[in-house]
Amino acid sequence: MSQEKPSLEALVLRRAEEGSVLPRQQTGASPQRLLTTLLGEYWLDSPAALPMSGLISLLAEFGISETSARATANRLVKRGVLAAEKSGRQSYLRLSDSGREDSRQKTASIVRFGSEAQDWDGLWTVAAFSVPEQERHVRHRVRSYLRWLGFAPLFDGLWVSAHADPGSLAPILRAAGVENLTVLRASEAGGASPLRAWDLDDVAASYRRFVGEQQDVLAQMKAGALGPSAALVHRTKVFDAWRVFPGLDPNLPEKLLPADWPRAQARELFAALFDGLAPLAALRFRQIVETYGSDLAELTEHRTVATWAAY
């Protein structure tokens, strides 16, 4: 790959410098996230723009009305995620440069999550900070950044992570407006076990729900019962369901986890669906785009788990 491997820390720092908030990762695709997911997977590196009517048709596959689709695209243009251009009366849109990079970084970090165990030296990264009461907007931004970086609150103003890089954390929080800040590495935090910052039973239950919900889709895929339209919808939904885990699971060292930790099983199922549904899903995307030009259809792309791991 010619691109430099994306850094989540770099993305968060840029957002901090812009003063924008990173949303908490949640399941249930909003129209804006749905559209950026589709473009980020099947149209990420294309230099061409798609007609507004093409985006409307793509979102219609997911039950999004034309009115909502137009509003969604216009909001993404205002946010700078999409770039718009005109040709006659027709509007054309594509991912902006920043929207493309955001999508690349987020998607790569989501797809790679849980793919390999990380070495652990037994020390936690601890961030202690305070924000004046009158600067609640700063507190909200800082919390969103910390959660994206894998932190959780042990106490109010004391956040912990097993893997975060202390060197990259201070510039992010400084850019967010935090002046009273201490970042250190420690074997415990405030006299308490950092494990208390997470409800591991809830995380495990979320993984098991994911497995239960996706096993039927896997069976349908293996039986050849899913056509291109269903493949596009299910592949997008399984990605959207998986995207919650980087913000929910702290990716703790294996030695700290229960023996029956379900992450590996859920990860295997996600990878099987993401890769197995890819050809048919890309075919459906291509069929929709082809309505607006065969030259556009030829630009459709898709990536596998292994492809994203190389970013």
C-alpha positions as CSV (number, residue, x, y, z in Angstrom):
1,M,0.0,0.0,0.0
2,S,1.2,3.5,-0.8
3,Q,-0.7,5.1,2.1
4,E,0.9,5.4,5.5
5,K,-0.7,3.2,8.1
6,P,-3.5,5.3,9.6
7,S,-3.1,6.4,13.2
8,L,-6.2,6.7,15.4
9,E,-4.2,9.1,17.6
10,A,-3.5,11.3,14.6
11,L,-7.2,11.4,13.8
12,V,-8.1,12.3,17.3
13,L,-5.4,15.0,17.5
14,R,-6.7,16.6,14.3
15,R,-10.2,16.6,15.7
16,A,-9.0,18.1,18.9
17,E,-7.2,20.9,17.0
18,E,-10.4,21.5,15.0
19,G,-12.4,21.6,18.2
20,S,-14.9,18.9,17.0
21,V,-16.3,16.0,18.9
22,L,-15.7,12.4,18.0
23,P,-19.0,10.5,18.4
24,R,-19.2,7.5,20.7
25,Q,-19.3,4.4,18.6
26,Q,-22.8,3.0,18.5
27,T,-24.7,0.4,16.7
28,G,-27.7,1.3,14.5
29,A,-26.6,3.2,11.4
30,S,-27.7,6.8,11.1
31,P,-28.2,7.9,7.5
32,Q,-25.0,10.0,7.7
33,R,-22.9,7.2,9.0
34,L,-24.5,4.8,6.6
35,L,-23.6,6.9,3.6
36,T,-20.0,7.5,4.7
37,T,-19.6,3.8,5.4
38,L,-20.8,2.9,1.9
39,L,-18.5,5.4,0.2
40,G,-15.6,4.5,2.5
41,E,-15.8,0.9,1.5
42,Y,-16.8,0.9,-2.1
43,W,-15.7,4.4,-3.3
44,L,-12.9,5.4,-1.1
45,D,-10.1,6.1,-3.6
46,S,-12.2,7.0,-6.6
47,P,-11.4,10.4,-8.0
48,A,-14.9,10.6,-9.5
49,A,-18.0,12.1,-7.9
50,L,-21.3,10.3,-7.9
51,P,-24.6,12.0,-8.8
52,M,-26.9,12.9,-6.0
53,S,-29.5,10.5,-7.5
54,G,-26.9,7.7,-7.2
55,L,-26.5,8.3,-3.5
56,I,-30.3,8.4,-3.1
57,S,-30.4,5.0,-4.8
58,L,-27.7,3.6,-2.6
59,L,-29.5,4.7,0.6
60,A,-32.8,3.4,-0.8
61,E,-31.3,-0.1,-0.4
62,F,-31.5,0.5,3.3
63,G,-35.0,2.0,3.4
64,I,-33.9,5.6,3.5
65,S,-36.4,7.9,1.7
66,E,-35.3,10.3,-1.0
67,T,-36.0,13.3,1.2
68,S,-33.9,11.9,4.0
69,A,-31.1,10.9,1.6
70,R,-30.9,14.4,0.1
71,A,-30.8,16.0,3.6
72,T,-28.2,13.5,4.7
73,A,-25.9,14.3,1.8
74,N,-26.4,18.1,2.3
75,R,-25.5,17.8,6.0
76,L,-22.3,15.8,5.1
77,V,-21.4,18.6,2.7
78,K,-21.9,21.2,5.4
79,R,-19.7,19.2,7.8
80,G,-17.0,18.9,5.2
81,V,-17.2,15.1,4.9
82,L,-18.5,15.3,1.3
83,A,-17.3,17.6,-1.5
84,A,-20.0,18.8,-3.9
85,E,-19.8,20.0,-7.5
86,K,-22.3,21.0,-10.1
87,S,-22.8,20.1,-13.7
88,G,-25.9,21.7,-15.1
89,R,-28.7,21.0,-12.7
90,Q,-27.2,17.9,-11.4
91,S,-25.2,17.7,-8.1
92,Y,-22.2,15.4,-7.8
93,L,-20.6,14.4,-4.5
94,R,-17.6,12.5,-3.3
95,L,-15.7,12.1,-0.1
96,S,-13.6,15.2,0.6
97,D,-9.9,14.8,1.3
98,S,-10.5,15.0,5.1
99,G,-13.6,12.8,4.8
100,R,-11.6,10.2,2.9
101,E,-8.8,10.2,5.5
102,D,-11.3,10.1,8.4
103,S,-13.0,7.1,6.7
104,R,-9.8,5.4,6.0
105,Q,-8.5,5.7,9.6
106,K,-11.8,4.8,11.3
107,T,-12.5,1.8,9.0
108,A,-9.0,0.4,9.3
109,S,-9.1,0.7,13.1
110,I,-12.5,-0.9,13.3
111,V,-11.7,-3.8,11.0
112,R,-8.4,-4.5,12.6
113,F,-9.8,-4.5,16.1
114,G,-9.3,-7.8,18.0
115,S,-7.1,-9.2,15.2
116,E,-4.0,-9.8,17.3
117,A,-3.0,-9.8,21.0
118,Q,-0.9,-6.8,22.1
119,D,2.2,-7.2,24.3
120,W,1.7,-5.7,27.7
121,D,4.3,-4.7,30.2
122,G,2.0,-4.7,33.2
123,L,1.7,-0.9,33.3
124,W,-1.4,1.2,32.7
125,T,-1.6,4.6,31.1
126,V,-3.3,6.9,33.6
127,A,-4.6,10.4,32.7
128,A,-5.6,12.7,35.5
129,F,-7.1,16.0,34.6
130,S,-9.5,18.7,35.7
131,V,-11.7,21.0,33.7
132,P,-13.4,24.1,35.2
133,E,-17.1,23.7,35.6
134,Q,-17.8,26.6,33.2
135,E,-16.0,24.7,30.4
136,R,-18.3,21.8,30.1
137,H,-17.9,21.7,26.3
138,V,-14.2,21.0,26.9
139,R,-15.0,18.2,29.2
140,H,-17.4,16.7,26.7
141,R,-14.8,16.8,23.9
142,V,-12.1,15.3,26.1
143,R,-14.3,12.4,27.2
144,S,-15.1,11.6,23.6
145,Y,-11.4,11.6,22.6
146,L,-10.5,9.4,25.6
147,R,-13.1,6.8,24.8
148,W,-12.0,6.6,21.2
149,L,-8.4,6.0,22.4
150,G,-9.6,3.1,24.6
151,F,-9.8,4.8,28.0
152,A,-12.4,4.4,30.6
153,P,-13.1,6.5,33.8
154,L,-11.9,4.9,37.0
155,F,-12.9,8.0,39.0
156,D,-14.1,11.4,37.9
157,G,-11.1,13.0,36.2
158,L,-9.0,9.8,36.3
159,W,-9.0,7.6,33.2
160,V,-7.1,4.5,32.4
161,S,-6.0,2.4,29.4
162,A,-3.9,-0.7,29.1
163,H,-2.3,0.3,25.7
164,A,-2.5,4.0,25.1
165,D,0.7,5.8,24.2
166,P,1.3,8.5,26.9
167,G,3.4,10.5,24.4
168,S,0.5,11.0,22.0
169,L,-2.1,11.7,24.7
170,A,-0.8,14.9,26.2
171,P,-0.9,16.8,22.8
172,I,-4.5,15.7,22.2
173,L,-5.7,16.9,25.6
174,R,-3.8,20.1,25.4
175,A,-5.3,20.8,22.0
176,A,-8.7,20.1,23.5
177,G,-8.1,22.8,26.1
178,V,-7.0,20.9,29.2
179,E,-4.5,22.8,31.2
180,N,-4.3,20.8,34.4
181,L,-3.1,17.4,33.2
182,T,-1.0,14.5,34.4
183,V,-0.2,11.5,32.3
184,L,1.8,8.6,33.7
185,R,2.4,4.9,33.6
186,A,1.5,2.9,36.7
187,S,0.7,-0.6,38.0
188,E,-2.5,0.8,39.7
189,A,-4.4,4.0,39.8
190,G,-5.6,5.8,42.9
191,G,-5.1,2.7,45.0
192,A,-7.7,0.8,42.9
193,S,-7.5,-1.9,40.3
194,P,-7.9,-0.3,36.8
195,L,-10.1,-3.3,35.9
196,R,-12.9,-1.6,37.8
197,A,-13.2,0.9,35.1
198,W,-15.0,-1.6,32.8
199,D,-18.0,-3.9,33.2
200,L,-16.4,-6.9,31.6
201,D,-19.6,-9.0,32.1
202,D,-21.5,-6.5,29.9
203,V,-18.7,-6.5,27.3
204,A,-18.8,-10.3,27.1
205,A,-22.6,-10.3,26.8
206,S,-22.4,-7.8,23.9
207,Y,-20.0,-10.2,22.1
208,R,-22.3,-13.1,22.6
209,R,-25.3,-11.1,21.4
210,F,-23.3,-10.2,18.3
211,V,-22.6,-13.9,17.7
212,G,-26.2,-14.9,18.2
213,E,-27.5,-12.3,15.9
214,Q,-25.0,-12.9,13.0
215,Q,-24.9,-16.7,13.0
216,D,-28.1,-16.9,10.9
217,V,-26.6,-14.5,8.3
218,L,-23.6,-16.8,8.1
219,A,-25.7,-19.8,7.5
220,Q,-27.6,-18.0,4.8
221,M,-24.4,-16.9,3.1
222,K,-22.9,-20.4,3.2
223,A,-26.2,-21.8,1.7
224,G,-26.0,-19.2,-1.1
225,A,-29.3,-17.8,-0.1
226,L,-28.3,-14.1,-0.2
227,G,-28.4,-12.1,-3.4
228,P,-26.4,-9.0,-4.2
229,S,-28.9,-6.6,-2.5
230,A,-29.1,-8.6,0.7
231,A,-25.3,-9.0,0.7
232,L,-24.8,-5.3,0.6
233,V,-27.3,-4.7,3.4
234,H,-26.0,-7.5,5.6
235,R,-22.3,-6.6,5.1
236,T,-22.9,-3.0,6.0
237,K,-24.9,-4.1,9.1
238,V,-22.3,-6.5,10.3
239,F,-19.7,-3.8,10.0
240,D,-21.9,-1.4,11.9
241,A,-22.5,-3.9,14.6
242,W,-18.7,-4.6,14.9
243,R,-17.8,-1.0,15.1
244,V,-19.2,-0.7,18.6
245,F,-16.5,-3.0,20.1
246,P,-13.4,-0.7,19.8
247,G,-15.2,1.7,22.1
248,L,-16.7,-0.9,24.4
249,D,-13.9,-3.5,24.8
250,P,-10.7,-2.1,26.3
251,N,-8.7,-4.8,24.5
252,L,-7.2,-5.9,27.8
253,P,-4.2,-8.3,27.9
254,E,-5.3,-11.9,27.8
255,K,-3.9,-12.6,31.2
256,L,-6.5,-10.3,32.7
257,L,-9.5,-11.8,30.9
258,P,-11.7,-14.8,31.8
259,A,-10.8,-18.0,30.1
260,D,-14.0,-18.1,28.1
261,W,-13.6,-14.5,26.7
262,P,-15.8,-14.4,23.5
263,R,-13.9,-11.8,21.5
264,A,-12.1,-14.3,19.3
265,Q,-15.3,-16.1,18.3
266,A,-17.0,-12.9,17.5
267,R,-14.0,-11.6,15.6
268,E,-13.9,-14.8,13.5
269,L,-17.6,-14.5,12.6
270,F,-17.2,-10.8,11.7
271,A,-14.3,-11.6,9.4
272,A,-16.1,-14.5,7.7
273,L,-19.1,-12.3,6.9
274,F,-17.1,-9.2,6.0
275,D,-15.0,-11.1,3.5
276,G,-17.6,-13.6,2.4
277,L,-20.3,-11.1,1.5
278,A,-17.8,-8.7,-0.1
279,P,-18.0,-9.8,-3.8
280,L,-21.8,-9.8,-3.9
281,A,-22.1,-6.6,-2.0
282,A,-19.6,-4.8,-4.3
283,L,-21.6,-6.2,-7.3
284,R,-24.8,-4.6,-5.9
285,F,-23.0,-1.3,-5.4
286,R,-21.7,-1.6,-9.0
287,Q,-25.2,-2.3,-10.4
288,I,-26.6,0.8,-8.7
289,V,-23.8,3.0,-9.9
290,E,-23.9,1.5,-13.4
291,T,-27.4,3.1,-13.9
292,Y,-25.5,6.5,-14.0
293,G,-22.6,5.4,-16.2
294,S,-20.6,2.2,-16.9
295,D,-17.4,4.2,-16.5
296,L,-18.5,5.0,-13.0
297,A,-19.4,1.4,-12.3
298,E,-15.9,0.3,-13.2
299,L,-14.5,2.4,-10.3
300,T,-16.3,0.4,-7.6
301,E,-14.0,-1.3,-5.2
302,H,-14.0,-3.3,-2.0
303,R,-11.6,-4.4,0.6
304,T,-11.2,-7.5,2.7
305,V,-10.1,-7.9,6.3
306,A,-6.5,-8.6,5.1
307,T,-6.5,-5.5,2.9
308,W,-7.6,-3.2,5.7
309,A,-5.0,-4.8,8.0
310,A,-2.3,-3.6,5.6
311,Y,-3.3,0.0,6.0
